[in-house]
């Protein structure tokens, strides 16, 4: 019996010595850790049994150890036992479940600064689509169209005096869009010329060039710089032509500099602008010069806009502007000084009711005071609105309306009130065939003289895509004007067929 007990004791001592030398932690691991109980360097620190298997070992390649007599060994160890090795790793500590801890704040990139209005979106979407051509960091999309047809009254002469003519219309455009990781540059060039073979004095030209630089300084701050120029033809017979019997060129050019800053859902923008308008002189029926150039004017203005982006569907804003108009000549042909100062303020909302319905409405008050006291000041309500509805995947409807007061160069008039309403509809019959239609109504009332005009215009068009780059098209337009001056009434019809290339 004594021999068996001695053998058992010797076996136990040998086992413990071997375990110590090998650096193994033997025995149950439920005992509380004591000072100086750190494992030897390289020893395996066994986790509790209730820890998942994939978390039990700090060293995934270590073999599992069987429970031993660690409790008995710990029970006889002095509490003040020194550490075995100061370089040993920290003892195993099972992961603790966090209680009542606030989640870390999530860093979400803010959305890009929104456009000033859906009107800006509307203008940008007019740009020709297509694959385009890549030139460095820009994507270029050119287009060229040629139309021939007939116009029953190119000069818009009174009924009974109209003289029809064949017409050839050439249009070209080029849009360039930068492909930068941040910021953007947009360049749009357009030009058009309508030649009337049987009525050369009615030939009309128009064009525009616009460059817009958008600089993203930070996620909440952006700057915008724009330069633009334009050419149009003042049609003979209009009140602004002051008796000229030939179309005259009107040149416009200017620019603006502004910035937008966002404070959470609130965005504030400020823009300074300067524009100049130049009129070429005309010729009356007697061959005398009509001095239209004395209406040349330069406008300086400052515009601010504050928008609150409460939801994707409701974005109210307030907009205000001050401006000063300065004529190149102090007095016009009637002896009036038309220099003026004015302001306007309006409230509005840019809304997006769904993916298929969006728009913007705004209304406010406008006031402008002339330097010449003989001219009646301009004051009244101004309102604008636009609604775009994607009725079906194949049908799009756009409605616009406005009522605005502004200056005029008409002799004897101090201001003009213009009201407009328009609807445009496009429908794709097939993948290659699309039909379009539009109706427009414009009424103008001049202050200071007895002159009121109502104009209606309707248009129907059809397009057929021969390929991705070749488009055949045709259109018919009819317009009619009814004025308080009967000699100004006219009607006109225009037929056009042609081809458009968008390589």
ABEGO torsion letter per residue (X at the ends): XAAAAAAAAAAAAAAAAAAAAAGBBBEBAABBBBBGABBBBGBBBBBBAABBAAAABABAABBBBBBBAAAAAAAABBAABBBABAABBBBBBBBBBBBGBBBBBBBBBBBBBBBABAAAAAAAAABBBEAEBBBEABBBBBBBBBBBBBBABAAGBBBGABBBBBBBBBBBBBBBBBBBABEBBBBBBBBBBBBBAABAAABBBBBBBBBBBBBBABAABBBBBBBBBBBBBBBBGBAAAGGBABBBBBBBBEBBBBBBBBBEABBBBBBBBBBBBBBBBBBBAAGBBBBAAAABBBBBBBBBBBBBBABAABBBBBBBBBBBBBBABABBAAGBBABBBBBBBBBBBBBBABAABBEBBBBBBBBBBBABAABBBBBEBBBBBBBBBBABAABBBBBBBBBBBBBBABBGBABBBBBBBBBBBBBBABAABBBBBBBBBBBBBBBGBBBBBBBBBBBBBBBBBABAABBBBBBBBBBBBBBABAAABBBBBBBBBBBBBBX
